[in-house]
Amino acid sequence: LCPTVLWMADEHEFASAITDIKNIKLIVVPKEEFSERGLSVNGFKKVLKADSFQELGYFRDHGDLVTIYLQENAKSKLRDRYFILVEEDDEVFGIEMKGSVDMNVLLNMEKEIALN
C-alpha cells in the first residue's frame, strides 16, 4: 500500500527507502488555503518541531522543496514517525508514515539529486 500511495503523490522515488511501514497518511493542501486561513507553511513547520519532529534534511526535486522530519520512538524503531513535506508552487503535500525507513537510501537520493 505504501508504494502505491507514494506513487499517487508522485513521490515514488521514496519507495526504495521504505523498509517496514505500519501506517501512512497523505494530505494535499492548496497554498491559497493557507493564506485564506491566515496560516503559512513555515508556521506548519514550527508545529512539527513543537511536536518533537526533528528536521533530517531537505532538498530540491524538480523545483519542489522536499523536507524530511523524524519523530523517534525510544521503544521501537517500527514506531518512529516520519513526515515528508513537499512544497510545490501551488500545493503542499504532507506524507506521514509510522514505521521504519532506511535513512541511508534517503541520504543517497539527496546526494544524487544534488549532483543533477
N, C-alpha and C positions, 0 to 999 in steps of 0.2 A: 504493500500500500504506500509506503513512504516514497519509493522511487516514482510512483505514479503521481503523487501529489507534487513532488518537486518538478516533474515533467510538465504538469499543468501550470505551475508557476513560472515556467521557462527557466528553472534553476536546476536542470537535470544534471549538470556537471558536478553537483554536490553529492549525488547518489553514491559515487565510489568511496566517499569518506564515511558513509553511514554503515556501522557495523551491527548495531542492535538498537532498534527504536521501539519503545513501548507505547508512545503517544505522540501525535502530531496535530498541530492546529495551524491553519492558514487564514490570514486576513489580508484583504486588499482595501486600501483607503485612498480615494482620490485626494490629491493635495488640496484642492479647493475646499474639501470638507474640513480639513484642519483649520483653514482660515475662517470659514463660516462659523466655527465653534470657538474661535479665539485661542486655538491651540497651535503648536508647532512641532515639527519633527524633533528639533533639539530638546524641546520640553519633554517629549516622549522618551528620548534617550536618558534624560535625567531621572525619569520614573523607573526605567530599567535599572539604573545604577542604585537608586534608593531601594530597590527590591533585591539587592545583593547580586545583580548580574555584573560581571566584570567584562570589560571590552577586551577581546582577544586580538582583534586586528580589523583592519578594513582595507579595501582595495577597490579599484575601478574595473568594471567589466562591461565593455561596450558602452561606456559613458555613464552607466549606473553605479552609484556608490553602494557597496555591499559591506555591512558591518556585522561582525560575529561576536556574540556575547555568550558567556557561560555562567551558570549558577550551579556551583558544585554542591554535591550531597556527600557529606563525610562518611555516611554508612555504606553507600553503594554507588559505583560508577554508573550502573544502569538506571539510577535515579537522577543523574545530572540533567539539568535543563539547559538547552541551547536556544538562543534566539538569533535568527538571521534577519537582518533588516536590509531591504533592498529599496533604495530611493531612486525612482525614475523621474523623468521630467514632470509627469502629471499624476503619478500614483506612487504609493508606498506599499510594499509587500512586507508582511511580517510572517515568519515561519518559526513556530515554537515547537521544539521537539524534546521529549524526555527519553533518555536512553544513553547510548554510547556512540561517540563519533571519533574517528581516527584523526586526531589533530595534525599528524604528520602529512596526511593527504591534503588537508586544507592549506597547510603552510606551503607545500609544494605547488599547489594550484595558484596560490598568491604569487609565488616567485615566477611561475610560468606566465601568468598574466602580466606581471611587471615587465618581463622581457619582451612581450609582444607590444 
